[in-house]
Amino acid sequence: MADAPAPAEASAGAATGPRARGGGTGSLSRRMILIAAVWISLLLAGGGIALDRVLTNAVTQNFDSQLEYVLNSALIVSAEIDSNGEVFFTREPADQRFLEPYSGLYYQVSAPGQEDFASRSLWDRRLAYGGKHNDLGVHIYDSMQFPSEPLRIVERDVRLPGSPVRWRFKVAASRDGLDAQVGAIRRILGVSFALLGLGLIVLAALQTFYGLRPLRKVRAEIARLRAGTGRQIDAAMPREVMPLVEELNGLIEHNERQAEEARRHAGNLAHALKTPLTVIMNAATAGAEDLAPTVIREATTMRRQVDHHLARARAVGRRGHAHSRARVGASLESVGRAVSRLYPHVRFDTDGPGDLCVHVERQDLDELLGNLIENAAKYGGGSVFVTVRPQGRFVEILVEDDGPGIPEAERSRIFDRGARLDTGKPGTGLGLAIVRDVAEIYEGKVTLDESEDLGGLCARLLLPAASGG
């Protein structure tokens, strides 16, 4: 004999069983926060790069504008040619950095075949002329002529009065100040955007946890239901979550209703089998002479009850399928072929659209139509006519025969289990009872009338219509 599991192991297995079967796909909160973080990072990165370019260009343009102002207002305007053909300034530039060696601010005036006229700040260095191009307009560029001092240079070619050559005026400034400003801007932008991104991600996380709080509340309510301390989710929920709560409550109510029906059917079946079993046991105990006929009779009764409850149980179990649908025309063809083989003398005709569908499982629809058509073939006069037509939200199926029919006073009693008006023909008397019970399970109904065309019985079956098969 195998060892029984320890209580702790059993309880652990029971607790973790549903989760192991379900299989998680990760945290919804983590997904939302990750998506928000990636999106915020991309937006801030793009915005930071764009803003960095705008500010860097603005600082650089301001730096260049200052050098261009010095070039035009301090150098070119005051430059003249002396009697020896050399350039001189009528007014020296006011910025003292032009006088300090290697101060970081320089000027130089050059021309082909002429001696360079340079600021004292250049000392023993000279700026490259670069005579392969003409700078009739202002030309601004970066230079690494001095490896230890990157320069920003503004130059322009000017022909001075009395000079046969074109002179190139240059103003150069060290990029250290410009690079320092750009670096400070980028540091400020980096810190600001990092703090902004962190704040937005934290805000997204708080919003996610707060926004998903109702789902955690639903989980707690479901845990409360599993613990048996409640029957439905009664807690107030946001408007967006209420449809989910209503569906859960509907599912719980549906399951309870099915469980109650199963308990009731089990009790009914047990009660129905109790009497035949008692009769058989009493006959067997007493050694009755008619034991065999008694067993056959009571076994037939028990089989009838079992068939009835099995048919009803199958219909109840399949009723919850939202996509259950069957095509009436296909079911009629199948049932018609089967009935024609059992009753070859019966004429079987149908009328109506064959593409109508009902919200019923195909197996149950076959059973409904099979019972009605078989009864019409068995008790009719040789002709069975089936009409299918839409009737609002339902599909109406009329099964008519040319038999003697059923008196109006007996039509309600014929739906009772085991009720038979013609005991001369084989049967269990459960056909119409099964039809009624299965039709009601699918929220349909069946009624009996007199056939206006054939004069016999007309069974009118209403089933909920479906959109397609």
C-alpha positions as CSV (number, residue, x, y, z in Angstrom):
1,M,0.0,0.0,0.0
2,A,1.4,3.4,-0.9
3,D,2.3,5.8,1.8
4,A,-0.2,8.6,2.3
5,P,1.2,12.1,1.8
6,A,2.0,14.2,4.8
7,P,-0.7,16.8,5.7
8,A,1.7,19.7,5.1
9,E,2.6,18.4,1.6
10,A,-1.0,17.8,0.8
11,S,-2.0,21.3,1.8
12,A,0.9,22.8,-0.1
13,G,-0.1,20.9,-3.2
14,A,-3.6,22.1,-2.9
15,A,-2.5,25.7,-2.5
16,T,-0.1,25.6,-5.4
17,G,-2.1,23.3,-7.8
18,P,-4.2,26.0,-9.6
19,R,-1.2,28.3,-10.1
20,A,0.9,25.5,-11.5
21,R,-1.9,24.6,-13.9
22,G,-2.6,28.2,-14.9
23,G,1.0,29.2,-15.8
24,G,1.8,32.9,-15.2
25,T,3.0,35.2,-17.9
26,G,4.7,37.8,-15.7
27,S,3.6,40.9,-13.8
28,L,1.2,43.3,-15.5
29,S,2.5,46.1,-13.3
30,R,6.1,45.4,-14.3
31,R,5.0,45.4,-18.0
32,M,3.3,48.7,-17.7
33,I,6.1,50.3,-15.8
34,L,8.7,49.0,-18.2
35,I,6.7,50.2,-21.2
36,A,6.4,53.6,-19.6
37,A,10.1,53.7,-18.7
38,V,11.2,52.9,-22.2
39,W,8.8,55.4,-23.8
40,I,9.8,58.2,-21.3
41,S,13.4,57.4,-21.9
42,L,13.0,57.6,-25.7
43,L,11.1,60.9,-25.5
44,L,13.5,62.5,-23.1
45,A,16.5,61.3,-25.1
46,G,15.1,62.7,-28.3
47,G,14.0,66.0,-26.6
48,G,17.4,66.2,-24.8
49,I,19.3,65.8,-28.1
50,A,17.2,68.4,-29.8
51,L,17.5,70.9,-27.0
52,D,21.2,70.3,-26.7
53,R,21.6,71.1,-30.4
54,V,19.5,74.2,-30.1
55,L,21.4,75.6,-27.1
56,T,24.8,74.6,-28.4
57,N,24.0,76.3,-31.7
58,A,22.8,79.4,-29.8
59,V,25.9,79.6,-27.7
60,T,28.2,79.0,-30.7
61,Q,26.4,81.6,-32.7
62,N,26.7,84.1,-29.9
63,F,30.4,83.3,-29.6
64,D,30.9,83.7,-33.4
65,S,28.9,87.0,-33.4
66,Q,31.3,88.5,-30.9
67,L,34.3,87.5,-33.0
68,E,32.6,88.8,-36.2
69,Y,31.8,92.1,-34.4
70,V,35.5,92.5,-33.5
71,L,36.5,91.6,-37.1
72,N,34.2,94.2,-38.7
73,S,34.1,97.0,-36.1
74,A,37.5,96.9,-34.5
75,L,39.8,95.7,-37.4
76,I,38.4,96.2,-40.9
77,V,36.8,99.6,-40.1
78,S,40.1,101.0,-38.7
79,A,42.5,99.4,-41.2
80,E,44.4,101.6,-43.7
81,I,47.4,101.3,-46.0
82,D,50.5,103.4,-45.3
83,S,53.0,104.8,-47.8
84,N,54.9,101.6,-47.8
85,G,51.9,99.5,-48.7
86,E,51.6,98.0,-45.2
87,V,48.5,97.7,-43.2
88,F,48.1,99.7,-40.0
89,F,45.2,100.5,-37.6
90,T,44.0,104.0,-37.0
91,R,42.5,102.9,-33.8
92,E,43.9,99.9,-31.8
93,P,41.4,97.3,-30.6
94,A,40.2,97.9,-27.1
95,D,40.4,94.4,-25.9
96,Q,43.6,94.1,-23.8
97,R,43.8,90.4,-24.6
98,F,45.2,91.3,-28.0
99,L,48.3,92.6,-26.1
100,E,48.9,89.7,-23.8
101,P,51.0,86.8,-25.3
102,Y,49.0,83.6,-25.7
103,S,45.9,85.2,-24.1
104,G,43.5,83.1,-26.3
105,L,42.4,86.1,-28.4
106,Y,44.3,86.9,-31.6
107,Y,44.1,88.8,-34.9
108,Q,46.1,88.7,-38.0
109,V,46.0,90.5,-41.4
110,S,47.7,88.7,-44.3
111,A,48.1,89.0,-48.0
112,P,50.1,87.2,-50.6
113,G,53.6,88.5,-50.8
114,Q,53.1,90.8,-47.8
115,E,54.3,90.5,-44.3
116,D,51.7,89.4,-41.8
117,F,50.4,92.1,-39.5
118,A,49.6,90.1,-36.3
119,S,48.5,90.9,-32.7
120,R,51.0,90.9,-29.9
121,S,49.1,88.0,-28.3
122,L,50.3,85.7,-31.1
123,W,53.8,86.4,-30.0
124,D,56.0,84.2,-32.2
125,R,53.2,82.2,-33.8
126,R,51.3,83.0,-36.9
127,L,47.9,81.9,-38.2
128,A,47.9,79.9,-41.4
129,Y,46.8,81.9,-44.5
130,G,45.0,79.2,-46.4
131,G,45.0,81.1,-49.7
132,K,43.4,78.4,-51.7
133,H,40.0,80.0,-51.3
134,N,38.4,83.4,-51.4
135,D,36.5,84.7,-48.4
136,L,34.6,87.6,-49.8
137,G,32.0,86.9,-47.1
138,V,32.6,86.0,-43.5
139,H,34.1,82.5,-43.1
140,I,33.9,80.8,-39.7
141,Y,35.6,77.5,-38.9
142,D,37.5,75.5,-36.2
143,S,41.3,75.1,-36.4
144,M,43.7,72.7,-34.7
145,Q,46.8,74.6,-36.0
146,F,48.0,74.9,-32.4
147,P,47.7,71.4,-31.0
148,S,47.6,72.7,-27.4
149,E,44.9,75.3,-28.2
150,P,41.9,74.6,-30.5
151,L,40.8,77.8,-32.1
152,R,37.6,79.2,-33.5
153,I,38.5,81.5,-36.4
154,V,36.5,84.2,-38.2
155,E,38.0,85.6,-41.4
156,R,37.1,87.8,-44.3
157,D,38.9,89.1,-47.5
158,V,38.9,92.8,-48.0
159,R,40.5,95.1,-50.6
160,L,41.6,98.2,-48.8
161,P,41.7,101.6,-50.6
162,G,45.1,102.2,-52.2
163,S,46.1,98.6,-52.1
164,P,46.5,96.4,-55.2
165,V,46.0,93.2,-53.2
166,R,43.2,91.6,-51.2
167,W,43.9,91.4,-47.5
168,R,42.6,88.6,-45.3
169,F,41.5,89.7,-41.8
170,K,41.4,87.0,-39.2
171,V,40.1,87.0,-35.6
172,A,40.8,83.8,-33.6
173,A,39.7,82.8,-30.1
174,S,40.5,79.8,-28.0
175,R,37.6,77.3,-27.9
176,D,38.1,76.6,-24.2
177,G,35.5,79.2,-23.2
178,L,33.0,78.0,-25.8
179,D,33.6,74.3,-24.9
180,A,33.2,75.2,-21.2
181,Q,29.8,76.8,-21.8
182,V,28.6,73.9,-24.0
183,G,29.8,71.4,-21.4
184,A,28.0,73.3,-18.6
185,I,24.8,73.4,-20.6
186,R,25.0,69.6,-21.3
187,R,25.6,68.8,-17.7
188,I,22.6,70.9,-16.7
189,L,20.5,69.2,-19.4
190,G,21.7,65.7,-18.4
191,V,21.0,66.2,-14.7
192,S,17.6,67.9,-15.4
193,F,16.4,65.3,-17.9
194,A,17.6,62.4,-15.6
195,L,15.7,63.8,-12.7
196,L,12.7,64.5,-14.9
197,G,12.8,60.9,-16.3
198,L,13.1,59.4,-12.9
199,G,10.2,61.5,-11.6
200,L,8.0,60.5,-14.6
201,I,8.9,56.8,-14.1
202,V,8.1,57.0,-10.4
203,L,4.8,58.8,-11.3
204,A,4.0,56.0,-13.9
205,A,4.8,53.4,-11.2
206,L,2.5,55.1,-8.7
207,Q,-0.2,55.4,-11.3
208,T,0.2,51.8,-12.3
209,F,-0.1,50.5,-8.7
210,Y,-3.0,52.8,-8.0
211,G,-4.7,52.0,-11.3
212,L,-4.4,48.3,-10.8
213,R,-5.5,48.4,-7.2
214,P,-9.1,47.4,-8.1
215,L,-7.7,44.2,-9.8
216,R,-5.9,43.3,-6.5
217,K,-9.2,44.0,-4.8
218,V,-11.0,41.6,-7.2
219,R,-8.4,39.0,-6.4
220,A,-9.0,39.5,-2.6
221,E,-12.7,39.1,-3.2
222,I,-12.2,35.9,-5.2
223,A,-10.0,34.6,-2.4
224,R,-12.8,35.4,0.0
225,L,-15.2,33.5,-2.1
226,R,-12.9,30.5,-2.2
227,A,-12.6,30.6,1.5
228,G,-16.4,30.3,1.8
229,T,-17.0,33.7,3.5
230,G,-19.1,35.1,0.6
231,R,-21.2,34.1,-2.4
232,Q,-20.6,37.1,-4.7
233,I,-18.3,40.0,-5.2
234,D,-20.1,42.9,-3.5
235,A,-17.3,45.4,-3.1
236,A,-17.6,48.7,-5.0
237,M,-15.4,48.8,-8.1
238,P,-14.5,51.5,-10.7
239,R,-16.7,51.8,-13.7
240,E,-14.1,50.1,-16.0
241,V,-13.8,47.0,-13.7
242,M,-17.6,46.6,-13.1
243,P,-18.2,44.6,-16.3
244,L,-15.5,42.1,-15.2
245,V,-17.1,41.9,-11.7
246,E,-20.6,41.4,-13.2
247,E,-19.3,38.6,-15.5
248,L,-17.6,36.9,-12.5
249,N,-20.8,37.1,-10.5
250,G,-22.7,35.7,-13.4
251,L,-20.2,32.9,-13.7
252,I,-20.4,32.1,-10.0
253,E,-24.2,32.2,-10.2
254,H,-24.2,29.9,-13.2
255,N,-21.9,27.4,-11.5
256,E,-24.0,27.4,-8.4
257,R,-27.1,26.9,-10.5
258,Q,-25.5,24.0,-12.4
259,A,-24.3,22.5,-9.1
260,E,-27.8,22.8,-7.6
261,E,-29.3,21.2,-10.7
262,A,-26.8,18.4,-10.6
263,R,-27.6,17.7,-6.9
264,R,-31.3,17.8,-7.7
265,H,-31.0,15.5,-10.7
266,A,-28.9,13.1,-8.6
267,G,-31.5,13.1,-5.9
268,N,-34.3,12.6,-8.4
269,L,-32.5,9.7,-10.1
270,A,-31.8,8.1,-6.7
271,H,-35.4,8.4,-5.7
272,A,-36.6,7.1,-9.1
273,L,-34.4,4.0,-8.9
274,K,-35.2,3.3,-5.2
275,T,-38.7,1.9,-5.9
276,P,-37.8,-0.5,-8.7
277,L,-34.8,-1.8,-6.7
278,T,-37.0,-2.3,-3.7
279,V,-39.5,-4.3,-5.8
280,I,-36.7,-6.5,-7.3
281,M,-35.2,-7.1,-3.8
282,N,-38.6,-8.0,-2.3
283,A,-39.4,-10.4,-5.2
284,A,-35.9,-12.0,-5.0
285,T,-36.1,-12.4,-1.2
286,A,-39.6,-13.9,-1.3
287,G,-38.6,-16.2,-4.2
288,A,-41.5,-15.0,-6.3
289,E,-42.5,-17.2,-9.3
290,D,-42.7,-14.1,-11.5
291,L,-39.1,-12.9,-10.6
292,A,-37.9,-12.8,-14.2
293,P,-40.8,-10.7,-15.6
294,T,-40.6,-8.5,-12.5
295,V,-36.8,-7.9,-13.0
296,I,-37.4,-7.2,-16.7
297,R,-40.2,-4.7,-16.0
298,E,-38.4,-2.9,-13.3
299,A,-35.1,-2.8,-15.2
300,T,-37.0,-1.2,-18.1
301,T,-38.3,1.4,-15.8
302,M,-34.8,2.1,-14.4
303,R,-33.3,2.3,-17.9
304,R,-36.0,4.8,-18.8
305,Q,-35.2,7.0,-15.8
306,V,-31.4,6.7,-16.4
307,D,-31.8,7.7,-20.1
308,H,-34.0,10.7,-19.2
309,H,-31.6,12.0,-16.6
310,L,-28.5,11.4,-18.7
311,A,-30.0,13.4,-21.6
312,R,-30.9,16.2,-19.3
313,A,-27.5,16.2,-17.6
314,R,-25.7,16.3,-21.0
315,A,-27.8,19.3,-22.1
316,V,-27.2,21.1,-18.8
317,G,-23.4,20.5,-19.1
318,R,-23.3,22.0,-22.6
319,R,-25.6,24.9,-22.0
320,G,-22.8,27.2,-20.8
321,H,-21.0,27.1,-24.1
322,A,-21.5,30.7,-25.5
323,H,-20.5,29.6,-29.0
324,S,-22.9,26.6,-29.2
325,R,-24.7,26.7,-32.5
326,A,-26.0,24.2,-35.0
327,R,-27.5,24.4,-38.4
328,V,-31.1,23.2,-38.5
329,G,-31.0,22.1,-42.1
330,A,-28.0,19.8,-41.6
331,S,-29.6,18.3,-38.5
332,L,-32.9,17.6,-40.3
333,E,-31.0,15.9,-43.2
334,S,-29.2,13.6,-40.7
335,V,-32.3,12.8,-38.7
336,G,-34.4,12.3,-41.8
337,R,-32.0,9.7,-43.2
338,A,-32.1,7.8,-39.9
339,V,-35.9,7.9,-39.6
340,S,-36.3,6.8,-43.2
341,R,-34.3,3.7,-42.5
342,L,-36.4,2.9,-39.5
343,Y,-39.8,3.7,-41.2
344,P,-39.3,3.2,-44.9
345,H,-43.0,3.6,-45.6
346,V,-43.1,7.1,-44.2
347,R,-42.9,10.1,-46.5
348,F,-40.6,12.8,-45.0
349,D,-40.8,16.4,-46.4
350,T,-39.3,19.7,-45.2
351,D,-39.9,23.3,-46.0
352,G,-38.1,26.6,-45.1
353,P,-34.6,28.0,-45.3
354,G,-31.9,25.4,-44.5
355,D,-29.3,27.9,-43.3
356,L,-31.0,28.9,-40.1
357,C,-29.0,28.3,-37.0
358,V,-29.9,27.9,-33.3
359,H,-27.9,28.3,-30.1
360,V,-28.0,24.6,-29.3
361,E,-25.3,21.9,-29.4
362,R,-25.6,19.7,-32.6
363,Q,-26.0,16.5,-30.5
364,D,-28.9,18.0,-28.5
365,L,-30.6,19.4,-31.6
366,D,-30.4,15.9,-33.3
367,E,-32.0,14.4,-30.1
368,L,-34.7,17.0,-30.1
369,L,-35.6,16.6,-33.8
370,G,-35.1,12.9,-33.6
371,N,-37.7,12.4,-30.9
372,L,-40.2,14.6,-32.5
373,I,-39.8,13.2,-36.0
374,E,-39.7,9.6,-34.8
375,N,-42.9,10.1,-32.8
376,A,-44.6,11.6,-35.9
377,A,-43.4,8.7,-38.0
378,K,-44.4,6.0,-35.5
379,Y,-47.8,7.3,-34.6
380,G,-48.7,9.1,-37.8
381,G,-50.4,7.8,-40.9
382,G,-47.3,7.7,-43.2
383,S,-46.6,11.4,-43.9
384,V,-44.3,13.7,-41.9
385,F,-43.9,17.4,-42.8
386,V,-41.3,19.6,-41.1
387,T,-41.4,23.4,-41.5
388,V,-38.5,25.7,-40.4
389,R,-39.0,29.5,-40.2
390,P,-37.6,32.4,-38.2
391,Q,-39.7,33.8,-35.4
392,G,-38.1,37.0,-34.0
393,R,-35.2,36.0,-31.7
394,F,-36.1,32.3,-32.2
395,V,-36.3,29.7,-34.8
396,E,-39.6,27.8,-35.0
397,I,-39.7,24.2,-36.1
398,L,-43.0,22.6,-36.8
399,V,-43.3,18.8,-37.0
400,E,-46.6,17.7,-38.4
401,D,-48.1,14.2,-39.1
402,D,-51.3,12.8,-40.6
403,G,-52.1,10.5,-37.7
404,P,-55.0,10.6,-35.3
405,G,-53.4,13.3,-33.2
406,I,-53.7,13.8,-29.4
407,P,-56.9,15.1,-27.7
408,E,-56.3,18.6,-26.3
409,A,-57.0,17.3,-22.7
410,E,-54.2,14.8,-23.0
411,R,-51.6,17.1,-24.6
412,S,-50.2,18.4,-21.3
413,R,-50.1,15.0,-19.7
414,I,-48.1,13.5,-22.6
415,F,-45.0,15.4,-21.5
416,D,-44.9,13.5,-18.2
417,R,-42.1,10.9,-17.9
418,G,-43.3,7.5,-19.0
419,A,-46.7,8.8,-20.3
420,R,-47.8,6.9,-23.4
421,L,-51.2,7.1,-25.1
422,D,-50.6,4.1,-27.4
423,T,-49.2,1.2,-25.4
424,G,-49.3,-1.1,-28.4
425,K,-46.2,0.2,-29.9
426,P,-42.7,-0.1,-28.4
427,G,-41.2,2.8,-26.6
428,T,-40.3,4.2,-23.2
429,G,-42.6,7.2,-23.1
430,L,-39.7,9.5,-22.5
431,G,-39.3,11.1,-25.9
432,L,-41.5,14.2,-25.4
433,A,-40.4,14.6,-21.8
434,I,-36.7,14.7,-22.9
435,V,-37.6,17.2,-25.7
436,R,-39.4,19.5,-23.2
437,D,-36.6,19.4,-20.6
438,V,-33.7,19.9,-23.1
439,A,-35.6,22.7,-24.9
440,E,-36.2,24.5,-21.6
441,I,-32.5,24.2,-20.7
442,Y,-31.7,26.1,-23.8
443,E,-34.4,28.7,-23.0
444,G,-36.7,27.3,-25.6
445,K,-40.1,25.5,-25.4
446,V,-42.2,22.8,-27.1
447,T,-46.0,22.8,-27.5
448,L,-48.5,20.5,-29.1
449,D,-51.3,21.6,-31.4
450,E,-53.4,20.2,-34.2
451,S,-52.0,20.2,-37.7
452,E,-54.1,22.4,-40.0
453,D,-52.8,20.8,-43.2
454,L,-52.4,17.1,-42.3
455,G,-55.0,16.8,-39.6
456,G,-52.7,15.0,-37.1
457,L,-50.4,16.3,-34.4
458,C,-48.3,19.4,-34.8
459,A,-45.3,19.7,-32.4
460,R,-44.1,23.3,-32.3
461,L,-40.5,23.7,-31.1
462,L,-39.0,27.1,-30.4
463,L,-35.2,27.5,-30.0
464,P,-33.0,30.6,-29.7
465,A,-31.6,31.8,-33.0
466,A,-27.9,32.0,-33.7
467,S,-26.1,34.2,-36.2
468,G,-24.2,31.5,-38.1
469,G,-23.2,27.8,-38.1
